[in-house]
Amino acid sequence: GGACVCAPEYYDTGVEGAACAPCKPFSTSPPDSASPSDCSCKPGYAGGPGGACVACPVGAFKNASGAGNCTPCPANSSTLGAASDAPGACLCLRGFGDPDGDGPSGCLGCDVGYYSDALSNGSCSLCPGNKTTVGQTNSFLSDCVCIIGHFSAEF
């Protein structure tokens, strides 16, 4: 058989007969790594080679292993949580929608008469019957109010 090598996420300490040492948390390494500097941060985590890996904060992502910083989400978008590992994790903020479905780079304030009450890359929703909004970037269905001349029959 061939030589025994360290598995991914471990490195060879260089001591004959010693067990492979694990990379630091949230980092990985290629098979047969020979040094802690071969360990690099997993996607969603930032830090230098061999150093501590820190989760990308809410509102940022990192989509590749290795050294490097997290990338902020485009304007009017954020992520649902920390450690996001893809640009697609960025979603339009409440009060913003993506009218043409091209992802978070197209997050625009909801037009008058529309609202968006969740992080999403969908379009803004039309206010229900005989209701509209005052101004743009309306976050909630409750921002939809009766059009002049109408009143709410809910008591």
N, C-alpha and C positions, 0 to 999 in steps of 0.2 A: 503494500500500500504506500500511498504518498505521505507526505509530511502532514502533521496535524497543525492547523492554523486556528487563530482566534475567529470567532463568529462576529457578524456585524454587531455593533454597539459595544464591542470589547476590543482591547488592544493587548499586545504582547509586552510584558514588563521587561523582557530581556533576561530574566532569571531562568536558567535551565531548569525545567521540571516544575516551574511555578504555574499556578492557574492564571488564566487571562484576567485582566482587570477591567471592570466595567467603565464605560464612558460616564461623564457626569450626567445628571438627570436632564431629560429632554434633548439629548444629543445622540448622534449615531456615528458609525464609522464603517468603512468598507471592510470586507473580510480580509484577514491577514494584516491588520493594522499593527504597527510596531511602536507607536508612541501615543501619549494622550493628545498630542497636537493633531493626530489624525481624526480625532473626534470633532464633529462639527454640529452646530445646532440644527435640529429638525425644522421642517417648515412650520411656521407659526411661532417660532422662537428666534430671538436675536442674541448675538454675542460673538466674541472672537474665538478663534481656534483654541481648543483646550480650556477655555474659560467657562464661566457659568452662563447658562442659557436662560434667558428671561422671556416670558410669554409676551407676545405683541399685545399692547393694550386694546381695549375696546376702541373701535374706530380705525384700526390699522391691521395689516396682514403681511405675511412673508411667505411666498409660494415656492421657495426652494430651500434645500439644505445648504448649510455653509455659513460662513461669516456674512455679515451684512446687517443692515437695519431693517426695521419694519417699514412698510410703505403706508402712508396715510390713505384712507378712503377718499374718493373724490368729494367735491363740495356737495353738501346736503345729503350725505349718506354716512352710514356707520355699520358696525357689525353687531351681532346679537351678543357676543361675548368676547373674551380674550383668546389669544392663541389661534387666531384665524389664519388659514393657510392657503387662501385663494382670493383673487380679486372678486370673484362671484359671491364671497361672503359679505361684501359691502352691499347694503340695502338702503333704499331711499328712506329718509327720516319721515316721521309722522308729519303730515301736512304737505308732503312732496310726493310726486308720482313720476313714473317713467312712461310718457305717452307713446314712445315708439319702441319700447321693449329692448333697448340696446344696453341695458345694465345701468349701474349707478352713475356713470358719467353723464347720463341724461336726466338726472333728478331735477324736476322743475316744480315750483310752487303750484299747488292745486288752483285751478281757475275758480272764479266766482261761481257758486252753485255746486261745487265739488268739494270732497273731503278725502282724507286718507288717515286712518287712525292706527296704523301699525307699520312697523318696519317692513318694507316690501319693495320689490321691483315691478309691481303692477301699476296700472293706471289709477288715477284718483277716481273715487266713486261719485256718482251723481246723487245729490241730495234727493230724498224721497218727495213724493207728491206735494206740489205747491210750496216747496221750501227752497231757500237759497242761503248763501253765506254773505257776510259782509267782508270784503277783501280777500286776499289770497292766503296761501299756506294755512289752510284750515285743517286742524288736526283731528277733530272728532265729529261724529255724527251729530252730537249735541250742538255743534257750531252752526248747524243748519236750522234756520228760523223761518217762520211763516212769511211768505211774500206779502207785501202791503195789500190790505183788503181781505186777508185770510187770518184765521185764528186757529189755535190748537184746540181740538175737541177733547183732548185728554185732560182729565181733572184729577 
